[in-house]
Amino acid sequence: MLIFGHTGITLAAAWSLEKAILSRRVNNISGLVDYRLILLGSLLPDIVDKPLGGLILRETLGNGRIYCHTLLFLLLLSGAGMLLWFKRRKSWLLILAGGAYFHHVLDSMWLWPQTFLWPLYGWGFAKRDPSGWFRQWLESLLTKPHVFIPELIGAAILAYFICVLIARKNLRGFISSGKLTKVSPAKAGQKR
């Protein structure tokens, strides 16, 4: 999956999850979710692994799904996030981890157990041929429904959220706070 699929679908899923939790009034978590961190988390495994495995370690691995596409990465990120939450009541790392979890789900990482369950299957990652990656990427985007359909859906979701933010005159507010609804001046000064 590519940028629009990861960001758009993750944004909609996180927003839906937040609304479901708030509607049940399990806990008042309103204002905890910084959707900028959700968006960053939704791309985090690719932001790290694509340059590292596909460019820096190109001759060794040529693989853009390495360390940050593992369950171990998710557990370490979540564990650090929980530690930060319990010690300092800061939620930003947990939110980032939530976005990364959605990334793994959308990439169906369980279908690649050698990577997902690393290092249980050994310390190495599958070596891939990095030549022609752009052609392969473009071909997938244009011909494979499991690639282009999520991209179209994600792009439509992002366009919808941007239109809503513009209509509500809250685009600047989102950029500065990460909130999809307007933040009162009193809450804007609070730190995560």
C-alpha positions in Angstrom: 0.0 0.0 0.0 1.1 3.5 -0.7 0.9 7.0 0.9 -2.8 7.8 0.4 -4.0 4.3 1.4 -2.0 4.3 4.6 -2.8 7.9 5.7 -6.4 8.1 4.6 -7.6 4.8 5.8 -5.7 5.1 9.1 -7.1 8.6 9.7 -10.7 7.3 9.1 -10.2 4.3 11.3 -8.6 6.3 14.1 -11.4 8.9 14.0 -14.1 6.2 13.9 -12.4 4.4 16.9 -12.2 7.6 18.9 -15.9 8.4 18.2 -16.9 4.9 19.2 -15.1 5.1 22.5 -16.4 8.6 23.2 -20.0 7.6 22.3 -19.9 4.8 24.9 -18.4 7.2 27.4 -16.0 4.5 28.6 -13.4 7.2 29.3 -13.3 10.8 28.4 -10.4 10.8 26.1 -11.5 13.8 24.1 -8.5 15.8 23.1 -5.9 13.0 23.5 -5.7 12.1 19.8 -3.3 14.2 17.8 -4.2 13.2 14.3 -0.9 14.6 13.0 0.8 11.8 15.0 -1.7 9.2 13.6 -0.7 10.3 10.1 3.0 10.2 10.9 2.6 6.8 12.6 0.7 5.4 9.6 3.8 6.0 7.5 6.5 5.5 10.1 7.5 1.9 9.1 8.0 3.1 5.5 9.7 6.3 6.5 12.4 4.3 8.3 12.5 1.0 6.4 12.3 2.2 2.7 15.4 4.4 2.9 17.3 2.1 5.2 16.6 -1.2 3.5 16.0 0.0 0.0 18.7 2.7 -0.3 21.3 2.5 2.4 21.4 -1.3 2.6 20.4 -1.7 -1.1 23.2 -4.0 -2.0 22.8 -6.1 1.2 19.0 -6.3 1.4 17.2 -4.3 -1.2 14.2 -4.7 0.9 11.9 -1.8 2.2 10.2 -4.0 4.8 12.7 -4.7 7.6 12.9 -3.6 11.3 10.0 -1.3 11.5 7.7 -3.8 9.8 8.1 -6.3 12.7 5.9 -7.1 15.6 8.9 -6.5 17.8 9.0 -2.8 16.6 5.3 -2.4 17.5 5.8 -4.0 20.9 8.8 -1.8 21.7 7.0 1.4 20.5 3.9 0.5 22.4 5.8 -0.4 25.5 7.7 2.9 25.4 4.4 4.7 24.8 2.8 3.0 27.8 5.8 3.8 30.0 5.6 7.4 29.0 1.8 7.5 29.6 2.1 5.9 33.1 5.1 8.0 34.2 4.2 11.4 32.7 0.7 11.1 31.3 2.0 11.9 27.8 0.1 10.1 25.1 2.0 11.1 21.9 4.1 7.9 21.7 1.0 5.7 22.1 -0.8 7.6 19.4 2.2 7.2 17.1 2.2 3.5 17.9 -1.5 3.3 17.0 -0.8 4.7 13.5 2.1 2.2 13.1 -0.3 -0.6 14.1 -2.7 0.4 11.3 0.3 0.5 8.9 1.0 -3.2 9.7 -2.6 -4.2 9.3 -2.9 -2.4 6.0 0.3 -4.1 4.8 -1.0 -7.5 6.0 2.3 -8.1 7.6 1.2 -11.4 9.1 1.4 -12.8 5.5 5.2 -12.4 5.8 6.0 -14.2 9.0 9.8 -14.1 8.4 9.6 -10.3 8.6 6.7 -9.8 10.9 8.0 -12.2 13.5 11.6 -11.3 13.2 13.9 -12.5 14.8 12.0 -15.7 15.5 12.8 -17.1 12.0 16.4 -15.9 12.1 18.3 -12.6 12.2 18.2 -11.9 8.5 15.6 -10.4 6.2 14.6 -11.5 2.7 16.9 -10.1 0.1 15.1 -8.5 -2.8 16.2 -7.1 -6.2 16.1 -3.3 -5.9 16.5 -2.7 -9.6 13.4 -1.4 -11.3 11.5 -0.6 -8.1 10.0 2.5 -9.6 8.6 0.6 -12.6 7.3 -2.1 -10.3 5.7 0.5 -8.0 4.0 2.3 -11.0 2.9 -1.0 -12.5 1.3 -2.1 -9.2 -0.4 1.2 -8.8 -1.9 1.0 -12.3 -2.8 -2.7 -12.5 -3.3 -4.3 -9.1 -6.6 -3.6 -7.5 -5.3 -4.4 -4.0 -2.9 -1.4 -4.5 -5.0 1.1 -6.5 -8.3 0.7 -4.7 -7.0 1.5 -1.2 -5.1 4.4 -2.7 -8.3 5.8 -4.2 -10.2 5.2 -1.0 -7.5 6.8 1.1 -7.2 9.8 -1.3 -11.0 10.3 -1.1 -10.9 10.1 2.7 -8.1 12.7 2.9 -9.9 15.0 0.5 -13.1 14.7 2.6 -11.3 15.5 5.9 -9.5 18.5 4.2 -12.8 19.8 2.8 -14.4 19.5 6.3 -11.5 21.3 7.9 -11.7 24.1 5.3 -15.5 24.4 5.6 -15.2 24.6 9.4 -12.3 27.1 9.1 -10.2 24.8 11.1 -7.3 23.9 8.7 -4.9 26.1 10.6 -6.1 24.7 13.9 -5.5 21.1 12.7 -2.0 22.0 11.5 -1.2 23.6 14.9 -3.0 21.2 17.3 -3.6 18.0 15.3 -7.3 18.1 16.3 -10.1 17.6 13.8 -12.4 19.9 15.8 -11.7 23.4 17.0 -9.8 23.6 20.2 -10.7 26.2 22.8 -7.9 28.6 23.7 -7.7 27.1 27.3 -7.1 23.6 25.9 -4.7 24.8 23.2 -2.2 25.8 25.9 -2.2 22.3 27.5 0.7 20.0 26.6 0.4 16.4 25.6 
